[in-house]
Amino acid sequence: MNTAKVTKNTQEVLINVSSKERVLAAALKLFVGQGYFNTNIPDLSRESRCSVGSIYHHFKNKEEIAKALYDLSISIFRKELEKSVHDVTNTEEFVKRLVKSFLQFSEVNVQTSKYIWLCRHSEFLDGLVMRPTTLGFDNFGRILTKVLKQGIKDHQIRLLNANILWSIIFGIPLEYVRDWFDGYNKLPPSKVADQIADACWRALRA
């Protein structure tokens, strides 16, 4: 599927070139804007300008649309993180770039980030989605595991439980982003990225 990330001034994270993509773009806008349970197939039909029949040609039901949108959003997110660290071998720089990329992605891709981080997927996709910060077995997961294990081996990172590692690397920036979405944090993530990245590294380093 062809997708394109948006700039800060754009509301949608997907640029549609097919009926299936138009449905996903409509779902992103409506699920974030009015909620999953307040959106029905006719709503998606009107927003996407696709017939109800066309929607059911691609998806069995609304839940399948939500799952496809979630999978696509996570894929875009993880590929951006991978891109930000693909050429980094220094452990400190790796961690800091990862955290800053997380924050920058959330600021640029607001709709997608809100769908990933704010929608309560357990209410309508229970058991069908992987947590966005789960290590995973994709290329990004392999790179992350390799660098962190080497950092621990070289005594650059403290020997911590994996869940604690993830909570530091992803949890700290995530909480800032969520509060920014909710209007509690006034400074956009890009303005505090260096400080948060440094704080995460200080929490990890041996």
Number of C-alpha atoms within 10 A of each C-alpha: 9 9 13 12 15 17 13 13 9 13 15 20 24 24 15 19 11 12 17 19 19 21 27 25 22 23 27 27 21 18 21 19 14 10 15 20 10 10 16 14 17 13 15 25 19 13 16 20 14 18 16 14 10 14 23 13 12 14 16 10 13 19 14 14 21 21 16 15 21 23 17 16 21 21 13 19 20 18 13 18 20 18 12 17 20 14 9 13 14 13 20 22 15 19 22 22 20 22 29 23 23 26 25 20 20 27 19 20 23 22 23 29 23 18 23 21 18 13 15 13 20 10 10 15 14 10 9 14 14 14 12 17 15 11 16 14 10 11 13 19 15 12 15 19 16 12 18 21 15 15 21 17 12 12 12 17 21 16 17 11 9 12 10 13 18 15 15 19 23 19 16 16 24 19 12 20 25 17 12 17 19 11 10 11 13 11 11 16 22 18 12 14 21 16 13 21 25 18 17 23 21 13 14 21 15 13
